[in-house]
Amino acid sequence: QVLLAESGGGSVQAGGSLRLSCASSGRTFSSYTMGWFRQAPGKEREFVAAISWSGGSTNYADSVKGRFTISRDNAKNTVHLQMNILKPEDTAVYYCNAVFGARNYWGQGTQVTVSS
Protein backbone atom coordinates (compact mmCIF):
# COMPACT_ATOMS: atom_id res chain seq x y z
CA GLN A 1 0.00 0.00 0.00
CA VAL A 2 1.26 3.46 -0.94
CA LEU A 3 -0.17 6.54 0.72
CA LEU A 4 0.23 9.85 -1.08
CA ALA A 5 -0.25 13.27 0.51
CA GLU A 6 -0.27 16.44 -1.55
CA SER A 7 0.52 19.89 -0.24
CA GLY A 8 1.29 23.36 -1.54
CA GLY A 9 -1.99 24.29 -3.14
CA GLY A 10 -3.56 27.68 -2.66
CA SER A 11 -4.82 30.82 -4.33
CA VAL A 12 -2.66 32.95 -6.59
CA GLN A 13 -3.13 35.64 -9.19
CA ALA A 14 -2.56 34.97 -12.86
CA GLY A 15 1.12 35.03 -13.70
CA GLY A 16 2.10 33.78 -10.28
CA SER A 17 3.73 30.55 -9.16
CA LEU A 18 3.02 27.65 -6.85
CA ARG A 19 4.98 24.55 -5.94
CA LEU A 20 3.07 21.39 -5.19
CA SER A 21 4.60 18.53 -3.25
CA CYS A 22 3.56 14.92 -2.84
CA ALA A 23 4.95 12.81 -0.04
CA SER A 24 4.77 9.03 -0.24
CA SER A 25 4.71 6.57 2.63
CA GLY A 26 5.87 3.62 0.56
CA ARG A 27 9.32 2.10 0.89
CA THR A 28 9.36 1.36 -2.84
CA PHE A 29 8.79 4.94 -3.95
CA SER A 30 11.78 4.88 -6.27
CA SER A 31 10.16 2.06 -8.27
CA TYR A 32 7.09 4.08 -9.18
CA THR A 33 6.39 6.33 -12.09
CA MET A 34 4.96 9.46 -10.51
CA GLY A 35 2.53 11.87 -12.03
CA TRP A 36 0.25 14.82 -11.50
CA PHE A 37 -3.31 15.04 -12.76
CA ARG A 38 -5.93 17.73 -12.28
CA GLN A 39 -9.68 18.03 -12.31
CA ALA A 40 -11.54 21.27 -12.82
CA PRO A 41 -15.21 21.67 -11.81
CA GLY A 42 -17.48 19.93 -14.28
CA LYS A 43 -14.58 18.41 -16.19
CA GLU A 44 -12.88 15.04 -16.27
CA ARG A 45 -9.55 14.42 -14.60
CA GLU A 46 -6.70 15.14 -16.98
CA PHE A 47 -3.02 14.36 -17.18
CA VAL A 48 -0.61 17.16 -16.29
CA ALA A 49 2.89 15.70 -15.97
CA ALA A 50 4.78 12.49 -15.23
CA ILE A 51 8.31 11.48 -14.28
CA SER A 52 10.02 8.12 -14.57
CA TRP A 53 11.30 6.18 -11.57
CA SER A 54 14.82 7.54 -12.04
CA GLY A 55 13.78 11.06 -12.91
CA GLY A 56 15.48 10.72 -16.25
CA SER A 57 12.33 11.01 -18.31
CA THR A 58 9.50 13.50 -18.01
CA ASN A 59 6.31 14.11 -19.95
CA TYR A 60 3.92 17.06 -19.95
CA ALA A 61 0.50 17.95 -21.24
CA ASP A 62 0.72 20.48 -24.07
CA SER A 63 -1.22 22.98 -21.99
CA VAL A 64 1.52 23.19 -19.33
CA LYS A 65 4.70 22.68 -21.35
CA GLY A 66 7.22 25.41 -20.67
CA ARG A 67 5.37 26.55 -17.54
CA PHE A 68 5.34 23.50 -15.24
CA THR A 69 8.25 21.33 -14.12
CA ILE A 70 7.98 17.96 -12.43
CA SER A 71 10.82 16.62 -10.29
CA ARG A 72 11.38 13.93 -7.70
CA ASP A 73 13.63 13.20 -4.75
CA ASN A 74 13.79 9.45 -4.20
CA ALA A 75 15.79 9.88 -1.00
CA LYS A 76 12.90 11.86 0.50
CA ASN A 77 10.05 9.97 -1.18
CA THR A 78 8.68 13.17 -2.68
CA VAL A 79 7.65 14.48 -6.04
CA HIS A 80 7.15 18.15 -6.85
CA LEU A 81 5.34 20.18 -9.44
CA GLN A 82 6.68 23.69 -9.95
CA MET A 83 3.98 25.75 -11.63
CA ASN A 84 4.92 29.10 -13.15
CA ILE A 85 3.03 31.66 -15.20
CA LEU A 86 -0.23 30.30 -13.83
CA LYS A 87 -3.43 30.98 -15.75
CA PRO A 88 -7.05 30.97 -14.59
CA GLU A 89 -7.59 27.81 -16.63
CA ASP A 90 -5.08 26.04 -14.37
CA THR A 91 -7.63 26.23 -11.57
CA ALA A 92 -8.38 22.67 -10.45
CA VAL A 93 -7.83 20.08 -7.79
CA TYR A 94 -4.40 18.59 -8.39
CA TYR A 95 -3.82 14.91 -7.66
CA CYS A 96 -0.60 13.00 -7.16
CA ASN A 97 -0.42 9.58 -8.82
CA ALA A 98 1.92 6.61 -8.40
CA VAL A 99 2.06 3.74 -10.88
CA PHE A 100 4.02 0.48 -10.89
CA GLY A 101 2.71 -2.22 -13.16
CA ALA A 102 -0.90 -2.86 -12.20
CA ARG A 103 -0.54 -0.84 -9.00
CA ASN A 104 -2.06 2.62 -9.22
CA TYR A 105 -2.42 4.98 -6.26
CA TRP A 106 -3.91 8.44 -5.83
CA GLY A 107 -3.64 11.18 -3.26
CA GLN A 108 -6.58 13.15 -1.90
CA GLY A 109 -5.80 16.21 -3.98
CA THR A 110 -4.93 19.83 -3.31
CA GLN A 111 -6.85 22.85 -4.60
CA VAL A 112 -5.18 25.38 -6.86
CA THR A 113 -7.10 28.54 -7.66
CA VAL A 114 -5.80 31.12 -10.10
CA SER A 115 -7.62 34.45 -10.30
CA SER A 116 -7.44 36.84 -13.22
Salt bridges, closest charged atoms under 4 A:
GLU46 OE2 - ARG38 NE 2.65
ASP62 OD1 - LYS65 NZ 3.18
ASP90 OD1 - ARG38 NH1 2.91
ASP90 OD2 - ARG67 NH1 2.75
